[in-house]
Amino acid sequence: MYEDPSPRLRPQSLLLTFLGNYVLRRDIAVFSGSFIEVFAGLGVGEHALRSTLTRMTGRGLLARHRQGRRMYFGLTKRSERILLDGEARVWRRGAVNGDWDGRWTVLSFSMPESWQRQRHDLRSRLMWAGFGPLGNGTWISPSQVDLGPILSSLNGSLEHLDLSRHLRVFHGTAGEPTDVPQMMRDAFDLDELAAGYQEFLDRWDRRDPIPKAPHDLARYLWMMTEWLQLVRVDPRLPVQHLPEDWPAVRAQRVLHELRERYDAPARETADRLIEFIPVKKPAAPESREEPHPASEV
């Protein structure tokens, strides 16, 4: 029998899942004591929870709102962007790319050896955007990617560089004699991706997942946090070029089935446990730097 997944999940990741499901778009700030009560059911102690709230506030992911002696925490524009990105990856794009049009984005870059930080930052953003490396500075993605947001998220590390001298971007289809399935294996770690989805299935594709969970809110937050960690590293490869038993197909079906089971009771529990105050819409962060979502989850 599987243990609950709480030891494997960071408190910040769980908290972002909670915020994305029960705070996003509501223009509210939640009482710190409510977070403590909710996360006690997830195996997160008060000290760890308070430390997480403090760190997230310091990183511009939460805004403090004081009312009398009570402290409340709401979203910022920075956290809103991260939560909306996660929501789109889960419910709009999904993990299964079943309507691929055959087009790839191919990016090639060449930078001086002294630009180690710039190369690292660019590779990190490319992986986040669903690119995989083919070697010799060539990266591919199974979709037509707009590079503008990726490059603008580099926190100024490429701000003063003439990128047109170092980057080449192409969009198109693969021609003969390209072996597309083998090319995908060369660029992406399919075994690691499949193992992640299989682990999700081993835990959640059961008659009674996590039987010792205190309530369905805990199950829902655990499940969604695990799923977000999977889809945020999944490049959404075309399913017709993947193994017939690709586990993401079944895993996504399980996710939707369990959402139908858990969503209403989880929301009832959340509504009962959280105390909140209305706040104005989140203000833009003081820093000009755009966050890299992968560093926040």
GULUM-137093 format. One record per residue: x negated, y, z of N, C-alpha, C, CB in turn; residue in three letters; residue number from 1. Coordinates in steps of 0.05 Angstrom, whole numbers. Glycine has a CB too. Example, Ala and Ser with C-alpha at 12.3 -4.5 7.8 and 13.67 -1.06 7.14 Angstrom:
BEGIN
      n_u      n_v      n_w     ca_u     ca_v     ca_w      c_u      c_v      c_w     cb_u     cb_v     cb_w   resn   resi
     -264     -114      156     -246      -90      156     -264      -66      156     -226      -89      181    ala      1
     -257      -45      142     -273      -21      143     -258        1      157     -282      -12      114    ser      2
//
This chain:
BEGIN
      n_u      n_v      n_w     ca_u     ca_v     ca_w      c_u      c_v      c_w     cb_u     cb_v     cb_w   resn   resi
      -17      -24        0        0        0        0      -18       25        0       19        0       25    met      1
      -11       44      -17      -27       68      -19      -22       88        4      -21       82      -46    tyr      2
      -43      100       13      -41      121       34      -31      146       20      -68      125       48    glu      3
      -22      165       37      -14      191       26      -39      204       14       -1      209       47    asp      4
      -35      221       -7      -57      233      -21      -69      257       -8      -49      239      -49    pro      5
      -59      266       15      -68      291       26      -98      293       31      -54      296       52    ser      6
     -113      272       39     -141      276       43     -156      283       17     -153      251       54    pro      7
     -145      276       -6     -158      281      -32     -152      308      -43     -150      260      -52    arg      8
     -132      322      -33     -123      347      -45     -132      371      -28      -93      347      -49    leu      9
     -143      391      -40     -152      414      -25     -128      430      -16     -171      432      -43    arg     10
     -129      442        8     -107      459       17     -100      481       -2     -113      470       44    pro     11
     -120      493      -15     -114      515      -34      -99      505      -57     -140      528      -43    gln     12
     -105      481      -67      -90      471      -90      -61      465      -83     -103      445     -100    ser     13
      -57      454      -59      -30      449      -49      -15      475      -45      -30      434      -23    leu     14
      -29      495      -35      -16      521      -30       -8      534      -56      -34      539      -14    leu     15
      -25      533      -77      -18      544     -103        7      530     -115      -41      542     -122    leu     16
        8      503     -111       32      489     -120       57      498     -106       28      459     -116    thr     17
       55      502      -80       78      512      -64       86      540      -74       71      513      -34    phe     18
       67      557      -78       73      584      -87       86      584     -115       47      602      -88    leu     19
       75      567     -133       86      566     -160      115      556     -161       69      548     -177    gly     20
      122      539     -141      149      528     -141      170      544     -125      148      500     -131    asn     21
      160      557     -104      180      569      -85      176      599      -80      178      555      -59    tyr     22
      155      612      -92      151      640      -88      150      655     -115      125      645      -73    val     23
      139      643     -136      136      656     -162      163      666     -172      124      636     -182    leu     24
      164      691     -181      187      705     -193      208      713     -172      200      687     -213    arg     25
      202      710     -146      222      717     -126      216      744     -112      224      695     -105    arg     26
      192      755     -116      184      780     -104      189      779      -74      201      803     -116    asp     27
      177      759      -61      178      755      -32      151      750      -21      198      732      -25    ile     28
      148      754        5      124      747       20      133      728       42      109      772       31    ala     29
      117      707       47      125      686       65      110      689       92      119      658       53    val     30
      124      685      113      113      687      140       91      666      144      135      684      162    phe     31
       69      674      156       47      655      160       55      631      176       23      669      174    ser     32
       72      634      195       82      611      211       97      591      194       99      621      234    gly     33
      111      601      173      125      583      156      106      565      140      144      598      137    ser     34
       84      577      131       64      561      117       53      540      136       41      579      107    phe     35
       48      547      161       38      528      180       57      504      183       32      541      207    ile     36
       83      510      185      103      489      189      105      471      165      130      501      196    glu     37
      105      483      141      108      468      117       83      449      114      110      486       92    val     38
       59      461      118       35      446      111       28      426      133       12      464      107    phe     39
       40      428      157       36      407      177       47      381      166       50      415      203    ala     40
       69      382      151       80      358      139       63      347      116      107      363      128    gly     41
       43      362      107       25      353       86       -2      344       98       21      375       66    leu     42
       -4      344      124      -29      336      136      -50      357      138      -40      313      122    gly     43
      -42      383      134      -61      405      135      -57      419      161      -56      425      111    val     44
      -78      420      178      -76      432      204      -75      463      203      -99      424      221    gly     45
      -67      474      226      -64      503      227      -90      518      221      -54      512      255    glu     46
     -112      509      232     -137      523      228     -145      522      198     -160      510      244    his     47
     -142      499      185     -149      497      156     -130      515      140     -147      468      147    ala     48
     -105      516      148      -85      532      133      -91      561      135      -57      526      142    leu     49
      -97      570      160     -103      599      164     -129      606      149     -106      605      194    arg     50
     -149      589      149     -174      594      135     -168      596      105     -195      572      140    ser     51
     -151      579       94     -144      580       66     -130      606       59     -126      556       58    thr     52
     -111      615       76      -97      640       71     -117      663       71      -76      645       92    leu     53
     -136      663       89     -156      684       90     -174      685       65     -174      681      115    thr     54
     -183      661       57     -200      660       34     -185      669        9     -211      631       30    arg     55
     -161      660        6     -145      667      -18     -139      697      -19     -119      651      -19    met     56
     -135      709        4     -131      738        6     -156      752       -3     -122      747       34    thr     57
     -179      743        7     -205      755        0     -211      753      -29     -227      743       16    gly     58
     -201      733      -43     -206      729      -71     -185      741      -89     -208      699      -78    arg     59
     -167      756      -77     -146      770      -92     -124      752     -102     -159      783     -116    gly     60
     -120      729      -89      -99      710      -97      -74      714      -79     -109      682      -95    leu     61
      -77      727      -56      -54      732      -39      -56      761      -29      -53      712      -15    leu     62
      -32      772      -24      -31      799      -12      -18      798       15      -15      819      -31    ala     63
      -30      811       35      -19      811       62        2      833       64      -41      817       83    arg     64
       23      827       79       45      846       85       51      843      115       70      841       67    his     65
       46      865      130       51      864      158       78      876      165       29      879      174    arg     66
       93      862      182      119      872      191      119      868      222      144      858      177    gln     67
      116      890      236      113      888      265       87      872      271      137      874      278    gly     68
       90      851      287       67      835      295       64      811      276       69      826      323    arg     69
       82      808      257       81      785      240       67      791      213      110      775      234    arg     70
       53      770      203       38      773      178       52      755      157        9      766      181    met     71
       56      767      134       69      753      111       49      754       88       96      766      104    tyr     72
       52      734       70       34      732       47       50      730       22       14      708       50    phe     73
       43      746        2       57      745      -24       37      743      -47       74      770      -28    gly     74
       47      742      -71       30      738      -94       17      765     -103       46      727     -117    leu     75
       -4      762     -119      -16      784     -133      -14      779     -163      -47      788     -124    thr     76
      -20      799     -179      -20      794     -208      -39      772     -215      -28      820     -223    lys     77
      -61      770     -201      -81      749     -207      -69      721     -202     -106      753     -190    arg     78
      -56      717     -179      -45      691     -173      -21      686     -192      -36      689     -144    ser     79
       -6      706     -198       17      703     -217        7      691     -244       31      729     -222    glu     80
      -15      702     -254      -26      692     -280      -34      663     -278      -50      709     -289    arg     81
      -47      656     -256      -55      628     -252      -31      609     -250      -73      625     -228    ile     82
      -11      618     -235       13      601     -232       29      598     -258       31      612     -209    leu     83
       31      619     -273       45      618     -298       30      600     -318       49      646     -310    leu     84
        3      601     -317      -12      583     -334       -7      554     -327      -43      590     -332    asp     85
       -7      548     -301       -1      520     -293       27      512     -301       -4      518     -263    gly     86
       47      529     -297       74      523     -304       76      517     -334       93      546     -297    glu     87
       63      532     -351       64      527     -380       51      501     -387       50      550     -395    ala     88
       28      494     -374       15      469     -380       32      445     -372      -12      468     -366    arg     89
       47      447     -351       63      425     -342       89      422     -358       69      427     -312    val     90
      105      443     -359      132      441     -369      136      449     -398      150      457     -351    trp     91
      119      466     -409      122      474     -437      104      458     -456      117      504     -440    arg     92
       79      456     -449       61      441     -466       60      411     -460       32      452     -464    arg     93
       60      405     -434       59      377     -426       33      363     -432       82      362     -440    gly     94
       31      338     -425        6      323     -428        4      308     -454        2      304     -404    ala     95
       27      305     -468       28      288     -491       32      306     -516       51      268     -489    val     96
       12      305     -534       13      320     -559       24      302     -581      -15      331     -567    asn     97
       51      303     -584       64      285     -603       72      299     -629       87      273     -592    gly     98
       66      325     -631       74      340     -655       50      355     -667       97      360     -649    asp     99
       27      342     -667        3      355     -677        5      359     -707      -22      337     -670    trp    100
       -4      382     -716       -3      388     -745      -28      381     -760        3      417     -749    asp    101
      -47      368     -747      -72      360     -760      -94      380     -761      -65      352     -787    gly    102
      -89      404     -750     -109      425     -751     -126      426     -726      -95      452     -755    arg    103
     -151      432     -731     -171      434     -709     -182      463     -709     -194      414     -713    trp    104
     -191      471     -685     -208      494     -683     -237      484     -678     -199      514     -660    thr    105
     -255      493     -695     -283      486     -693     -299      511     -686     -294      473     -719    val    106
     -314      510     -665     -330      533     -656     -359      525     -654     -320      544     -629    leu    107
     -376      542     -665     -405      537     -664     -418      561     -652     -417      530     -692    ser    108
     -437      557     -633     -451      580     -622     -480      573     -618     -439      589     -595    phe    109
     -496      594     -620     -525      592     -616     -534      616     -601     -540      588     -643    ser    110
     -546      612     -578     -555      634     -561     -584      629     -552     -537      637     -537    met    111
     -599      650     -547     -626      647     -538     -628      631     -512     -639      674     -534    pro    112
     -650      617     -507     -653      601     -483     -651      618     -458     -680      587     -484    glu    113
     -658      643     -460     -657      661     -436     -628      667     -427     -672      687     -442    ser    114
     -609      662     -444     -581      668     -438     -568      644     -425     -565      676     -463    trp    115
     -580      632     -405     -569      608     -392     -542      613     -379     -589      597     -372    gln    116
     -540      635     -365     -514      641     -352     -492      646     -372     -517      666     -334    arg    117
     -498      660     -394     -478      665     -414     -469      639     -427     -488      684     -435    gln    118
     -487      621     -432     -480      595     -444     -463      579     -425     -505      579     -452    arg    119
     -470      579     -400     -455      564     -380     -426      575     -378     -468      565     -352    his    120
     -424      601     -377     -397      613     -375     -380      607     -399     -399      644     -372    asp    121
     -392      608     -423     -377      603     -447     -368      573     -448     -394      609     -472    leu    122
     -386      555     -441     -379      526     -441     -356      521     -421     -403      509     -434    arg    123
     -358      533     -398     -337      530     -378     -310      538     -388     -343      545     -352    ser    124
     -309      562     -401     -283      572     -412     -273      555     -435     -286      601     -421    arg    125
     -292      545     -451     -284      528     -474     -271      502     -464     -307      522     -492    leu    126
     -283      490     -444     -272      465     -432     -244      470     -420     -291      453     -411    met    127
     -241      493     -407     -216      500     -395     -194      503     -417     -218      526     -379    trp    128
     -202      513     -440     -184      518     -462     -179      493     -479     -194      540     -479    ala    129
     -190      470     -472     -185      446     -486     -205      439     -508     -158      447     -499    gly    130
     -229      451     -507     -250      444     -526     -267      421     -515     -267      468     -533    phe    131
     -279      406     -533     -298      386     -526     -323      389     -543     -286      357     -529    gly    132
     -346      382     -532     -372      386     -547     -378      362     -565     -394      390     -527    pro    133
     -386      369     -590     -396      349     -609     -426      349     -610     -385      354     -636    leu    134
     -439      368     -597     -468      369     -597     -478      392     -615     -480      343     -607    gly    135
     -503      400     -610     -516      422     -625     -499      447     -626     -521      412     -653    asn    136
     -486      453     -603     -471      478     -601     -445      478     -616     -488      500     -612    gly    137
     -435      455     -623     -409      453     -638     -388      442     -619     -412      435     -663    thr    138
     -365      455     -618     -343      448     -601     -317      446     -618     -339      468     -578    trp    139
     -299      427     -610     -274      424     -625     -250      424     -606     -275      399     -642    ile    140
     -228      433     -616     -202      432     -601     -180      424     -621     -196      460     -588    ser    141
     -162      406     -612     -141      396     -630     -117      415     -633     -131      369     -621    pro    142
     -123      441     -636     -102      461     -639     -115      486     -649      -86      466     -612    ser    143
      -99      505     -658     -109      530     -668     -111      549     -644      -92      542     -691    gln    144
     -135      554     -634     -139      568     -609     -146      597     -615     -162      555     -592    val    145
     -133      615     -601     -140      644     -601     -163      648     -582     -115      662     -594    asp    146
     -186      655     -592     -210      658     -575     -210      684     -560     -235      656     -592    leu    147
     -193      703     -567     -193      729     -554     -190      727     -524     -171      745     -564    gly    148
     -169      714     -513     -166      712     -484     -190      697     -470     -141      698     -476    pro    149
     -201      677     -484     -224      663     -472     -247      681     -469     -231      638     -490    ile    150
     -254      696     -490     -277      713     -488     -273      737     -469     -284      724     -516    leu    151
     -248      746     -467     -243      769     -449     -243      760     -420     -216      782     -456    ser    152
     -242      734     -415     -242      724     -387     -270      719     -376     -226      699     -385    ser    153
     -291      727     -392     -318      720     -384     -330      739     -363     -335      719     -408    leu    154
     -313      755     -350     -322      772     -328     -346      790     -335     -329      754     -305    asn    155
     -347      798     -361     -368      817     -369     -394      804     -376     -372      836     -347    gly    156
     -397      778     -373     -423      766     -378     -431      768     -408     -423      736     -370    ser    157
     -411      771     -426     -418      774     -454     -409      802     -464     -404      753     -471    leu    158
     -403      819     -445     -391      845     -452     -408      861     -471     -386      861     -427    glu    159
     -435      861     -468     -452      878     -483     -467      863     -506     -473      891     -465    his    160
     -458      839     -512     -470      823     -532     -454      825     -558     -473      794     -524    leu    161
     -468      824     -581     -455      823     -607     -448      794     -613     -473      836     -629    asp    162
     -423      786     -605     -415      758     -608     -415      749     -637     -388      754     -595    leu    163
     -410      768     -656     -409      760     -684     -435      748     -694     -401      784     -701    ser    164
     -457      754     -680     -483      743     -688     -487      715     -676     -505      762     -679    arg    165
     -471      707     -657     -476      682     -643     -454      661     -644     -482      688     -614    his    166
     -430      669     -652     -407      651     -653     -396      649     -681     -385      661     -634    leu    167
     -388      625     -688     -373      620     -714     -349      603     -707     -392      605     -735    arg    168
     -326      611     -717     -301      597     -711     -287      591     -737     -282      615     -693    val    169
     -277      565     -739     -263      556     -763     -238      542     -754     -281      537     -780    phe    170
     -217      543     -771     -193      528     -767     -188      511     -792     -168      547     -762    his    171
     -180      486     -788     -175      469     -811     -170      440     -804     -197      471     -831    gly    172
     -167      423     -824     -163      395     -820     -189      379     -824     -140      384     -839    thr    173
     -190      355     -814     -213      338     -817     -211      324     -844     -215      317     -794    ala    174
     -233      323     -859     -234      309     -885     -249      283     -884     -246      328     -906    gly    175
     -246      268     -905     -260      242     -907     -290      248     -908     -252      227     -933    glu    176
     -307      230     -897     -300      205     -884     -297      207     -854     -320      184     -891    pro    177
     -288      229     -843     -287      233     -814     -270      212     -801     -277      261     -807    thr    178
     -281      199     -780     -266      180     -764     -255      196     -740     -284      156     -754    asp    179
     -230      205     -742     -219      223     -721     -219      211     -693     -192      232     -729    val    180
     -209      186     -690     -210      174     -663     -238      173     -651     -199      146     -664    pro    181
     -258      166     -668     -286      165     -658     -296      193     -652     -304      152     -678    gln    182
     -288      213     -668     -297      240     -663     -285      249     -636     -287      259     -685    met    183
     -261      242     -629     -249      249     -604     -264      236     -581     -219      241     -603    met    184
     -272      211     -585     -287      197     -563     -314      210     -560     -291      167     -570    arg    185
     -326      220     -581     -352      234     -579     -350      260     -564     -364      239     -607    asp    186
     -327      274     -567     -324      301     -556     -311      301     -528     -309      318     -575    ala    187
     -295      281     -523     -279      280     -498     -283      254     -484     -249      286     -504    phe    188
     -282      255     -457     -285      231     -441     -258      217     -438     -298      237     -413    asp    189
     -250      201     -457     -224      189     -457     -221      169     -434     -218      174     -483    leu    190
     -242      156     -426     -240      137     -404     -234      151     -378     -267      121     -401    asp    191
     -246      174     -374     -241      189     -349     -213      200     -349     -261      212     -346    glu    192
     -204      210     -372     -176      220     -374     -156      198     -368     -171      233     -401    leu    193
     -160      175     -381     -142      153     -377     -142      143     -348     -149      130     -396    ala    194
     -165      143     -336     -167      134     -308     -151      152     -289     -196      132     -299    ala    195
     -152      178     -295     -136      197     -279     -106      192     -280     -142      225     -287    gly    196
      -96      187     -305      -68      182     -308      -60      155     -296      -60      183     -337    tyr    197
      -78      136     -299      -72      109     -287      -70      111     -257      -93       89     -296    gln    198
      -88      126     -245      -87      130     -216      -61      143     -207     -111      146     -206    glu    199
      -52      163     -223      -27      175     -218       -4      155     -219      -21      198     -238    phe    200
       -4      138     -239       16      117     -242       15       97     -219       13      102     -269    leu    201
       -9       89     -211      -11       70     -189        2       81     -163      -41       64     -183    asp    202
        1      107     -160       11      119     -136       41      125     -138       -4      145     -129    arg    203
       50      135     -161       77      145     -163       97      128     -179       76      172     -176    trp    204
       88      109     -195      106       92     -210      113       68     -193       94       83     -237    asp    205
      128       74     -171      135       53     -151      164       59     -142      115       53     -127    arg    206
      176       39     -132      204       42     -122      205       63     -100      215       16     -113    arg    207
      185       63      -82      186       81      -60      158       94      -56      195       67      -33    asp    208
      151      114      -72      125      126      -70      121      140      -43      120      146      -92    pro    209
       97      136      -32       89      149       -6      111      146       15       83      179      -11    ile    210
      117      121       23      139      116       41      137      130       68      143       87       46    pro    211
      113      137       77      109      149      103      110      180      102       83      141      115    lys    212
      116      191       78      118      220       76      141      230       94      122      229       47    ala    213
      138      254      107      159      264      125      184      273      111      148      286      141    pro    214
      181      281       85      205      290       70      197      292       40      215      318       81    his    215
      218      297       24      213      298       -5      197      323      -13      239      297      -20    asp    216
      198      344        3      181      367       -3      152      359       -3      186      390       18    leu    217
      143      344       16      115      335       17      109      318       -8      110      318       42    ala    218
      127      299      -15      123      283      -38      121      300      -63      145      262      -41    arg    219
      138      319      -66      139      336      -90      114      352      -92      164      354      -90    tyr    220
      105      364      -71       80      381      -72       56      364      -77       77      396      -46    leu    221
       54      340      -65       32      322      -71       32      314     -100       33      297      -53    trp    222
       55      306     -110       57      297     -138       50      319     -157       85      286     -144    met    223
       61      343     -153       56      364     -172       27      374     -171       75      387     -167    met    224
       15      373     -148      -13      381     -146      -31      362     -160      -22      384     -116    thr    225
      -26      336     -156      -41      316     -171      -38      319     -201      -32      288     -162    glu    226
      -13      324     -209       -8      326     -238      -21      351     -250       23      327     -243    trp    227
      -20      373     -236      -33      397     -245      -63      393     -249      -28      420     -226    leu    228
      -76      378     -231     -104      373     -233     -110      356     -258     -114      359     -208    gln    229
      -91      339     -266      -95      323     -290      -92      340     -316      -75      300     -291    leu    230
      -70      355     -317      -64      369     -342      -83      393     -346      -35      379     -343    val    231
      -94      403     -325     -113      426     -328     -139      418     -340     -117      439     -301    arg    232
     -145      392     -341     -170      383     -354     -164      366     -379     -187      367     -335    val    233
     -138      364     -386     -130      348     -409     -129      366     -434     -103      334     -404    asp    234
     -144      360     -455     -144      376     -479     -120      371     -497     -169      372     -494    pro    235
     -101      354     -488      -77      348     -504      -85      337     -532      -59      373     -507    arg    236
      -99      315     -532     -107      303     -557      -83      290     -571     -128      281     -551    leu    237
      -84      290     -598      -61      280     -613      -56      250     -607      -66      283     -643    pro    238
      -32      244     -599      -26      218     -589      -29      197     -610        3      217     -578    val    239
      -25      204     -636      -28      184     -658      -56      174     -661      -18      196     -684    gln    240
      -76      188     -649     -104      179     -651     -114      168     -625     -121      202     -660    his    241
      -96      164     -606     -104      153     -580      -95      123     -579      -91      169     -557    leu    242
     -106      108     -560      -97       80     -557      -67       79     -553     -112       67     -533    pro    243
      -55       57     -562      -26       54     -561      -15       55     -533      -18       28     -575    glu    244
      -31       45     -514      -22       45     -486      -32       69     -471      -31       19     -472    asp    245
      -36       92     -484      -46      116     -470      -29      122     -446      -47      140     -490    trp    246
      -41      122     -422      -25      123     -397      -11      150     -393      -41      116     -374    pro    247
      -20      171     -406       -7      197     -402       22      197     -411      -23      219     -417    ala    248
       28      181     -431       56      179     -440       75      170     -418       58      161     -465    val    249
       67      147     -406       84      136     -385       83      154     -360       75      108     -378    arg    250
       59      165     -354       56      182     -330       74      207     -332       27      190     -326    ala    251
       75      219     -356       92      242     -359      122      235     -355       88      255     -386    gln    252
      130      212     -365      157      203     -361      163      199     -331      162      177     -377    arg    253
      145      187     -317      148      183     -288      151      210     -274      125      167     -276    val    254
      134      230     -282      135      256     -270      163      268     -273      114      274     -283    leu    255
      174      267     -297      201      279     -301      222      264     -286      207      279     -331    his    256
      220      238     -284      240      222     -269      239      230     -239      235      193     -272    glu    257
      215      232     -228      212      238     -200      219      267     -194      184      232     -190    leu    258
      215      284     -214      224      312     -210      254      313     -206      215      330     -233    arg    259
      269      298     -221      298      296     -218      306      286     -191      310      278     -240    glu    260
      290      268     -180      296      257     -154      289      276     -131      282      230     -150    arg    261
      266      289     -133      255      304     -110      263      334     -110      226      302     -110    tyr    262
      269      345     -133      270      375     -135      291      386     -116      277      383     -164    asp    263
      316      376     -117      337      388     -100      331      385      -70      364      376     -107    ala    264
      326      361      -60      320      358      -31      295      373      -23      318      329      -24    pro    265
      275      375      -41      251      390      -34      257      419      -31      229      385      -55    ala    266
      273      430      -49      280      458      -48      297      464      -23      296      467      -73    arg    267
      315      446      -16      330      450        9      312      451       33      351      427       12    glu    268
      292      433       34      274      434       57      257      460       57      255      410       56    thr    269
      248      468       33      232      493       32      249      517       41      222      497        3    ala    270
      274      518       31      291      540       39      296      541       69      318      539       24    asp    271
      297      517       81      302      516      110      277      524      126      310      488      118    arg    272
      253      518      116      229      522      131      216      549      127      209      501      123    leu    273
      221      562      105      206      587      100      222      611      108      197      589       70    ile    274
      209      629      122      219      655      129      204      676      112      216      662      160    glu    275
      219      694      100      205      713       81      217      740       83      207      702       53    phe    276
      203      759       71      213      787       68      211      794       38      197      807       86    ile    277
      228      812       29      226      821        1      202      841       -1      252      835       -8    pro    278
      188      840      -24      166      858      -29      168      868      -58      139      843      -24    val    279
      153      889      -63      152      899      -91      136      879     -108      138      927      -92    lys    280
      140      881     -134      126      864     -152       96      867     -148      133      870     -182    lys    281
       81      845     -152       52      846     -146       38      868     -163       39      820     -152    pro    282
       20      882     -149        4      902     -163      -19      889     -177       -6      924     -144    ala    283
      -29      903     -198      -52      893     -212      -76      893     -194      -58      909     -238    ala    284
      -95      873     -196     -118      872     -179     -136      896     -183     -134      846     -184    pro    285
     -149      905     -161     -167      928     -163     -191      921     -182     -177      936     -136    glu    286
     -201      897     -180     -223      889     -197     -215      887     -226     -235      863     -188    ser    287
     -233      894     -244     -227      892     -273     -232      863     -282     -244      911     -289    arg    288
     -244      847     -266     -251      820     -274     -226      802     -276     -271      808     -255    glu    289
     -224      787     -297     -203      768     -300     -212      742     -287     -196      763     -330    glu    290
     -195      728     -271     -204      703     -259     -206      681     -279     -185      695     -237    pro    291
     -223      663     -274     -224      638     -290     -207      618     -275     -253      628     -295    his    292
     -184      610     -285     -166      593     -269     -178      568     -258     -142      586     -285    pro    293
     -197      556     -273     -209      531     -264     -223      535     -237     -228      520     -284    ala    294
     -233      559     -231     -247      563     -206     -227      568     -183     -266      587     -209    ser    295
     -201      570     -189     -182      577     -168     -166      553     -159     -164      599     -178    glu    296
     -168      530     -173     -150      508     -167     -166      484     -156     -134      500     -192    val    297
//
